[in-house]
Structure formats: structure tokens, C-alpha cells
Amino acid sequence: MARQNYLFTSESVSEGHPDKVCDRISDAVVDAYLKEMPEARVAAETLATTNRIVIAGETRGPATITNEYIAHLARMAVKDIGYEQDGFHWEDCDIAVHLHAQSAHIAQGVDAGGNKDEGAGDQGIMFGYACRETEELMPAPILFSHKILKTLAEARKSGKEPVLGPDAKSQVTVRYENGKPVGVTSIVLSTQHLDPALTSPDVKAIVEPYILSSLPDGWVTDETVWHVNPTGAFVIGGPDGDAGLTGRKIIVDTYGGAAPHGGGAFSGKDPTKVDRSAAYAARYLAKNVVAADLADRCTIQLSYAIGVSDPLSVYVDFHGTGRCDEAKLETALRDVMGLSPRGIREHLQLNNPIYERTAAYGHFGRQPDADGGFSWEKTDLVDELRSLAG
């Protein structure tokens, strides 16, 4: 029997966090290539430090995507995030681009040819998860950690709170009773501020209304413990304060530690890389299973071998909350959606330039966009899954 009464904590980081700056730039590169050539191949990694950005990796796509254009995209991403400080400024930071052609040996395993379908871009395991804790079918701690930072970013960018800087972290500890989230026992927020004279209480006075508006009514009480900028001044932020790298926030990007993770990062990868596309597919399937009322919690694992089309395994775990047979559903999932790399890309329309927007505030629990963004958050398989699992 799973524990019913406990505390669980998840953290999020803002779009101005050094690692998220790098994720944003890497995904801007992916979008640029897919916009020009939907079948382009991209594996772009970014490093950011004091007034320097380095972009490296492998691509296969149109020659119109030049190094100068990639540098311009990086500069515009940093500008949109809001960095205009001495140690990291969008206008004058040094940008070096070291993208080269994709390995022919990798390409021969991934590309379709003859009787061979397109293979997975790498080996690995991917997990998807959904639960009934929130309307978005996401774990509450990570969903509200994201919401706090997104709300503060909107206030900063709108001009309502110009004293806030782009770099921030949040952490929310949720109290569970009878297996359901009912309140918040602690809130941690560290946010960059542009006025060196501000104290921690000053910053708390600014951010508290936004944090309260981001959480369900009644979840914050007089017993909730607050830690706002607990180390004091936080003026030097972003890559000037700490170097950033693509792909270092994989738990922030997914379920905040409430579900397993296969270890592969998302940002900077085109959708032939199953680290990204199969993780999206697993979330899509898990969310539809819960939305179909087949379980209150669902974890799905997919596994792949490089160059091989079909998944090696499909695993379903209802955590004791299921209302159908897990083994039967494992078979049914292959019927409702092609789980080859091409099948996933076509079903979820992943060859569109939709990735830069995913780089901050989580890849899951978002609203599907009209142009195909966050298509893996749709719940359009509910009726079919109910029929096959019945």
C-alpha cells in the first residue's frame, strides 16, 4: 500500500536560469532548421558564461542556415529573456558557433532506406506519467513551481515589476492527505533583482502576491514556511553568475521527481531523437489513459535501440489505481499510435518549429497550441483507449 500522508517537493527554474538560457538557444536552432526543412537533423548544445555563448553540435539541413544566422537567433533569445547586464548582454556578448555535419554512421542508422523504416536516433529508455492531482493531470509540486516563475516572468516583462531580474528558482513542498495534495508547507524562491539595496524582506513583499495568486486558495496558511532570497542579495544572475549548459534540468522539464526519468535531455534535439519524441509520446499516452478514467496514476516506459524502428518494450504501471489490465493496455497502446520514430512524429506533428517555447516552465502540463505546439498534451485518444481496454 502506497503512503497516503506525506510531504513532496519539486523545483523549477526560470527562463533566465543559465541552463534554461542554453536550452532556449538550442531549441531556437532546432526550430530554425525545421522551419526550412521539416526532415532536418539537429543536435545542438549550448554553453553560456560571462558574456560568452558557445553553440556546438551536428546538423543536416539547408545551407541557408548560416553560423551568422544562428548567432543572431541566440542574441534574440537572450534579448527576449531580458539580459542587459554588464556581465551578460544580448547586444555585445561574444557568440561562437561550431555546428558541423551529422555523422554519416549515425545517419545510416536513422534514415529510412530500401525495406528499412526510419530508426531511432539513439538507444535509451523514456518515461511518461500522468495523475489526477491537478486539472492538467500533472503532479502538483512541479506544476505550481512552474506557475510561480511563469507568473513572475510575466510581471517582469510587462513592466509591472521592473526591479526583478530574469534569473530565478522556485521550490514548493506540498502536503498530501489520503493521497491527495491539500496544502503547501514551504515555499522557496530565489530571484534576481536589479536594485542592490533590496533586502530579502523587500523582495518577499514584491513577489508574495504573485506567488499566492499562483497557488490554490487555502493552500498557504500561517504555518507555511517562506524562504525568499535566503542568502540575501541576488544581483549578479544568469550566465554571469553561473555557467549554463543545455540539458541539465531534465527533472524540472518533466515531473519534478514524482516519476522516473530515462536520463535523456530534450532541448536541442530534432524529433527523430527518441529522447525527446518518445518521452512526449509516453506522456501523451499516459495522460490519455488517466483522462479515459482507466487509472488515477499511470507510468509508461518505452525503450529503443539506435537504428531500430519499433520500441523494444512497452511497460505500463497503474500504481494500484487501475481499472483495466495493464498487460492488455500495453498491447492496446501499440494499436492506438505508431510508436516508431516516424509514427510518433507523424501522429504528434513534431516536424514543426514548435520547440523554443518548450524550453522553460516545463514540457508537460501545458495547453496545446493551434500550430501543433504541445500536441502531446491533447486527450484525443480517450474513446479509443476505453474501447480497446474494455
C-alpha positions in Angstrom: 0.0 0.0 0.0 1.4 3.4 -1.0 1.8 6.0 1.6 -1.2 8.4 1.8 0.1 11.1 4.1 3.4 12.8 3.3 5.3 15.8 2.0 6.8 16.1 -1.5 8.9 18.8 -3.0 9.7 19.9 -6.6 11.6 22.8 -8.0 11.5 24.9 -11.1 13.9 27.4 -12.7 13.0 30.4 -14.8 13.8 31.2 -18.4 16.7 33.3 -17.3 18.4 30.5 -15.3 21.8 29.8 -17.0 20.8 26.3 -18.1 17.5 27.4 -19.4 19.2 30.2 -21.4 21.1 27.4 -23.1 18.0 25.2 -23.6 16.3 28.2 -25.2 19.1 28.8 -27.7 19.5 25.1 -28.6 15.7 24.9 -29.3 15.8 28.1 -31.3 18.4 26.3 -33.5 16.1 23.3 -33.9 13.2 25.5 -34.9 15.2 27.3 -37.4 16.2 24.1 -39.2 12.7 22.6 -39.0 11.1 25.8 -40.4 13.3 25.5 -43.5 13.3 21.7 -43.8 10.9 19.5 -41.7 13.2 16.5 -42.1 16.3 18.3 -40.9 18.5 16.7 -38.3 19.8 18.8 -35.3 21.7 18.0 -32.2 22.7 21.4 -30.8 24.4 22.0 -27.4 24.9 25.4 -25.9 27.3 26.7 -23.2 26.9 30.2 -21.7 29.1 32.0 -19.3 30.2 35.6 -18.6 29.5 37.5 -21.9 30.1 34.4 -24.0 27.9 31.8 -25.7 29.2 28.7 -27.5 26.9 26.6 -29.7 28.2 23.2 -30.9 26.8 20.0 -32.4 25.7 18.3 -35.5 23.1 19.2 -38.1 21.9 18.2 -41.5 19.8 20.8 -43.3 19.7 23.7 -45.7 22.7 25.8 -46.3 20.6 28.9 -45.8 21.0 28.3 -42.0 24.4 30.0 -41.6 26.5 30.4 -38.5 25.8 34.1 -38.6 22.1 33.4 -38.5 22.4 31.0 -35.6 24.4 33.7 -33.7 21.6 36.2 -34.5 19.0 33.7 -33.1 21.0 33.3 -29.9 21.2 37.0 -29.5 17.5 37.5 -30.0 16.7 34.7 -27.5 18.9 36.4 -24.8 17.2 39.7 -25.6 13.7 38.3 -25.2 14.7 36.7 -21.9 15.8 40.1 -20.8 19.6 40.1 -20.2 21.1 43.6 -20.4 23.6 43.5 -17.6 27.4 44.2 -17.8 28.4 40.6 -17.5 25.8 39.2 -19.9 24.2 41.5 -22.5 22.3 40.3 -25.6 23.9 43.1 -27.7 27.6 42.6 -27.1 28.1 39.1 -25.7 30.6 37.0 -27.8 28.9 34.1 -29.7 30.8 31.3 -31.3 29.0 28.7 -33.5 30.6 25.3 -34.0 27.9 23.3 -35.8 29.1 20.7 -38.3 27.6 17.9 -40.5 25.9 14.9 -38.8 27.9 11.7 -38.7 27.3 9.5 -41.7 27.3 6.5 -39.4 24.5 7.9 -37.3 22.6 8.9 -40.4 22.7 5.4 -41.9 21.0 4.0 -38.8 18.4 6.7 -38.5 17.4 7.2 -42.2 14.8 5.1 -43.9 16.1 3.2 -47.0 15.0 0.1 -49.0 12.8 -2.0 -46.8 14.1 -0.4 -43.6 11.9 2.2 -41.8 13.4 5.2 -40.1 15.3 4.0 -37.0 15.6 5.6 -33.6 18.3 8.3 -33.3 19.8 6.7 -30.2 19.2 3.9 -27.7 17.5 4.6 -24.4 14.5 4.5 -22.2 11.8 7.1 -21.9 9.0 7.6 -19.4 5.7 9.3 -19.4 3.5 10.0 -16.4 0.0 11.4 -15.6 -2.0 11.6 -12.4 -5.2 13.1 -11.1 -3.6 15.7 -8.7 -4.4 18.7 -11.0 -6.6 19.5 -13.9 -3.6 19.3 -16.1 -3.1 15.7 -14.9 0.3 16.6 -13.6 1.9 16.3 -10.1 1.0 19.3 -8.1 4.5 20.3 -6.7 6.1 20.8 -10.2 3.1 22.3 -11.8 2.8 25.1 -9.2 6.6 25.6 -9.0 6.4 26.3 -12.8 3.4 28.5 -12.4 5.0 30.7 -9.8 8.0 31.5 -12.0 5.9 32.0 -15.1 3.7 34.5 -13.3 6.7 36.4 -12.0 8.3 36.4 -15.5 5.1 37.8 -17.0 5.0 40.6 -14.3 8.7 41.4 -15.1 8.3 41.5 -18.8 5.0 43.5 -18.7 6.8 46.3 -16.7 4.8 45.7 -13.6 7.8 44.6 -11.7 10.9 46.0 -13.5 13.1 45.6 -10.5 13.1 41.8 -10.9 15.8 40.1 -13.0 15.5 37.2 -15.4 17.2 34.5 -13.2 15.1 32.7 -10.6 14.4 29.4 -8.9 11.3 28.2 -7.1 10.6 25.2 -4.8 7.2 24.1 -3.4 6.6 21.5 -0.7 3.1 20.0 -0.9 1.4 18.2 1.9 -0.6 15.1 0.9 -3.5 13.7 2.9 -5.2 10.4 1.8 -3.0 10.6 -1.3 -4.3 14.0 -2.4 -2.5 17.4 -2.3 -4.1 19.7 0.2 -1.6 22.4 1.0 1.8 23.9 0.9 4.1 23.6 3.9 7.1 25.6 2.5 7.8 28.0 -0.4 11.4 28.7 -1.6 12.0 31.5 -4.1 15.4 32.9 -5.1 15.0 35.7 -7.7 17.5 38.1 -9.2 16.8 41.8 -8.5 18.3 44.8 -10.2 18.4 47.1 -7.2 21.3 46.2 -4.9 19.6 47.9 -2.0 16.7 45.5 -1.8 16.7 43.1 1.2 15.1 39.7 1.4 12.0 41.1 3.1 11.8 43.8 0.3 11.9 41.1 -2.3 9.3 39.0 -0.5 6.9 42.0 -0.4 7.2 42.2 -4.2 6.8 38.5 -5.0 4.3 37.3 -2.4 1.1 38.5 -4.2 2.2 36.7 -7.4 3.1 33.5 -5.5 -0.2 33.5 -3.7 -2.1 34.0 -7.0 -0.3 31.0 -8.5 -1.4 28.6 -5.8 -4.9 27.2 -5.0 -7.0 29.1 -2.5 -6.3 28.0 1.1 -3.1 26.1 0.4 -0.9 28.8 2.0 -1.6 29.2 5.7 0.1 30.9 8.7 2.1 27.7 9.2 3.6 27.8 5.7 7.3 28.5 5.9 8.7 31.1 3.4 12.3 31.4 2.2 12.7 34.3 -0.2 16.2 35.1 -1.3 17.5 33.3 1.8 21.2 34.1 1.0 20.5 37.9 0.8 21.5 39.9 -2.3 21.0 38.3 -5.7 22.0 40.9 -8.2 24.6 39.0 -10.3 22.5 36.4 -12.1 22.3 34.3 -15.2 25.4 33.1 -17.0 27.5 35.9 -15.5 26.9 34.3 -12.1 27.0 30.6 -13.0 27.8 28.9 -16.3 24.9 27.2 -18.1 24.6 24.1 -20.3 21.9 22.6 -22.4 20.1 19.6 -20.9 20.9 19.9 -17.2 17.4 20.5 -16.0 15.7 17.2 -17.0 13.7 16.8 -13.8 12.5 20.4 -14.0 11.5 19.7 -17.6 9.4 16.6 -16.7 7.7 15.7 -13.5 9.7 17.2 -10.7 10.9 13.9 -9.4 7.4 12.4 -9.0 8.0 9.9 -11.8 11.0 8.0 -13.3 13.3 9.6 -15.9 15.2 7.8 -18.5 18.1 10.3 -18.4 17.9 11.9 -21.8 17.5 15.6 -22.2 15.1 17.2 -24.7 16.3 20.6 -25.8 18.5 20.9 -28.9 17.3 17.7 -30.5 15.1 17.2 -33.5 12.2 14.8 -33.2 14.0 11.8 -34.7 15.8 11.7 -31.4 13.6 9.4 -29.2 15.0 11.1 -26.0 12.6 13.8 -27.0 9.8 12.4 -29.2 9.3 9.1 -27.3 9.2 11.0 -24.0 6.5 13.2 -25.5 4.7 10.1 -26.8 4.8 8.4 -23.4 3.4 11.5 -21.7 0.7 11.7 -24.3 -0.4 8.1 -23.8 -0.2 8.2 -20.0 -2.3 11.4 -20.0 -4.9 9.8 -22.2 -5.1 6.7 -20.1 -5.8 8.8 -17.0 -8.2 11.1 -18.9 -10.0 8.0 -20.0 -10.5 7.0 -16.3 -8.6 3.8 -16.8 -6.4 4.7 -13.9 -5.7 7.5 -11.4 -2.0 7.3 -11.9 -0.1 5.9 -14.9 3.6 5.5 -15.7 4.6 4.3 -19.2 8.1 3.3 -20.2 9.3 2.9 -23.8 12.7 1.6 -24.9 14.6 1.9 -28.1 17.8 0.8 -29.9 19.6 3.1 -32.3 18.7 2.4 -35.9 15.8 0.2 -34.9 12.3 1.4 -35.7 9.9 -0.3 -33.2 10.2 0.0 -29.5 11.9 -2.9 -27.8 9.4 -2.8 -24.9 6.2 -1.0 -23.7 5.6 -1.1 -20.0 2.6 0.2 -18.1 2.2 0.7 -14.3 -1.0 1.9 -12.7 0.4 2.1 -9.2 -2.5 0.1 -7.9 -5.1 2.6 -9.2 -6.0 0.8 -12.5 -9.5 -0.2 -13.7 -8.2 -2.4 -16.6 -5.5 -4.9 -17.2 -2.0 -3.3 -17.6 -0.7 -6.1 -19.8 -3.7 -5.7 -22.1 -3.2 -2.0 -22.3 0.5 -2.4 -23.2 -0.8 -4.2 -26.4 -3.5 -1.7 -27.0 -1.1 1.3 -26.9 0.7 0.0 -30.0 -2.7 -0.1 -31.8 -3.8 3.5 -31.0 -0.5 5.1 -32.0 2.5 4.1 -34.1 5.5 4.1 -31.7 8.3 4.1 -34.3 10.1 7.4 -34.5 8.3 8.2 -37.7 4.9 7.1 -36.3 5.4 9.4 -33.3 6.5 12.3 -35.4 3.5 12.0 -37.7 0.9 11.4 -35.1 2.0 14.3 -32.9 3.1 16.5 -35.9 6.5 17.0 -34.4 8.3 18.2 -37.5 7.1 21.7 -37.0 9.1 24.6 -35.4 7.4 24.3 -32.0 10.3 23.8 -29.6 11.7 27.1 -28.5 8.5 27.7 -26.4 9.1 24.4 -24.5 12.5 25.4 -23.1 11.1 26.9 -19.9 8.3 26.2 -17.4 8.1 22.5 -18.3 7.4 20.4 -21.4 4.3 18.9 -19.8 1.1 20.2 -18.3 0.8 22.9 -20.9 -2.1 23.8 -23.2 -1.9 22.5 -26.8 -1.3 25.3 -29.3 -3.2 25.8 -32.6 0.0 25.4 -34.6 0.8 22.0 -33.1 2.8 23.1 -30.1 2.4 20.8 -27.1 0.4 18.4 -29.2 1.3 15.7 -26.7 -1.0 17.3 -24.2 -4.1 16.5 -26.2 -6.6 14.0 -24.9 -7.9 12.8 -28.2 -7.4 9.0 -27.6 -9.8 8.7 -24.7 -12.7 7.0 -26.5 -10.4 4.6 -28.4 -8.5 3.6 -25.3 -11.7 2.9 -23.4 -12.9 0.7 -26.3 -9.6 -1.3 -26.6 -9.1 -1.7 -22.8 -12.7 -2.7 -22.1 
